[in-house]
Amino acid sequence: MKRTAATLLCAASMAVLITEPARGQSAAPAQVPAPRAAAAVDRTAVWIADRVVYSVEIVCAPGVDILLDDLAKEKLRLNGLEVVSSDSSAATDASDRTTHRFRYVLTTYRVDTPAPAIEPIAVRYYARRQGERLQDIAPAGEVQVPGAVLAFRSTLPENQPDVAVRDGRPPAPRRVLYGRAAQFGVALVVLSLAPALVVLAAALRRRTAARPARRSTRQIKQDQRATLERLRTMDVSTEADRRRACDEISAAIRGYVASHARMSAPALTADEIGAALAARGGRLPRETVVSLLRTCDEARYQPASAVLSEAACRDALATAEQVLSGR
């Protein structure tokens, strides 16, 4: 019994010793060709707030890939530079060769760094195995991406010989014609503006002539009093007198509305005047004005047999007097 237990223990130990080397062999990194890495900048010198593009290209053989996290913009080691933006792309050709391209836009806002620099980047690469997770694969090695050093100055070459911009000789005198050229130019400008000024003055004159003279408040009140006196003394005994009274009432009320509501009331119908007064608001008796204008317009444009009666005409005159007097 003891011999059987010892035999089983020896067999288990041998199984562990056999499986451990196999497991270590699977975890060991495979021998794969290293990727080819290249880097370049689009300019060799920068000044404050200038943009410089740092481009990285890594070509991986079939079955090889890189750890993209090593090329994140946060892992760039910069001296006097800042990352503005970054982007990346990858392409695989027919031979299963993968090309990774990275583009970093950098700038500087410092003046205390005479030589802004990008330090080399160590990028890990590994052999791709189907069915294995990335975190379970041991890196096969590292490839160095070259850095770059920039000059913090102008791109013009230094140590240039001094060139005198001007010599000590006085300028040669100009000819008389060239000396008068400025005066001739001013005279031509004035002459070219004269026709435009004439046309502008004529347009202003026409506009002023076409615009009716604005009456003062005193004149408006005088006209209203005169209109009231004329309406009070009107005779409405005959049909012709009543039709003329309707014309006078319509003209007086429309003129009153035009002066107080600032609208072209003489050119509007009673309903249009009512809509305009409702939209503008104010203290004018809108319903009274619309009803009075509608009554007068119907009497003015209907046949002679439909003219207002004498009583209705006197009521219209009384209503017009109330509207014009502001009561």
Disulfide bonds with the S-S distance in Angstrom:
none
